[in-house]
Amino acid sequence: WIPAQLNGEDVKINVVLLINIAAEANNKKIIVTKYQYPKLPVHIVTDTTTAVFIAVQKPPLYPGGDDSLHRYLNENIVYPSNLLKKKKGGQVWVSFIVEKDGSATDIKVVRSPN
């Protein structure tokens, strides 16, 4: 990731992605139909050295932009096989931290369809 910035300084940010998933007819693959960053409230922090933000002036960007992120999600998401067999899609909420160096840490599925 390209790190988030606040006042021109790279900062850590908590990112939440809401991913809409549809199961393909062949029962072997999922399709990410949409993803979004839910709107979160802004909080003010004066110490940016250790703070993890939820809103910044310049949000993190996936290298290559939204098209690259969409392609990455489609190629790498592992979806429960029992839901694929039932052709059942749904919404998945994923939370992670984009560090100051752009790495993603503390990756968690916050909510899943099952």
Summary of the structure (lengths in Angstrom):
residues: 114
radius of gyration: 15.8
end to end distance: 29.0
largest distance: 51.8
contacts: 282
relative contact order: 0.30
helix: 15%
strand: 41%
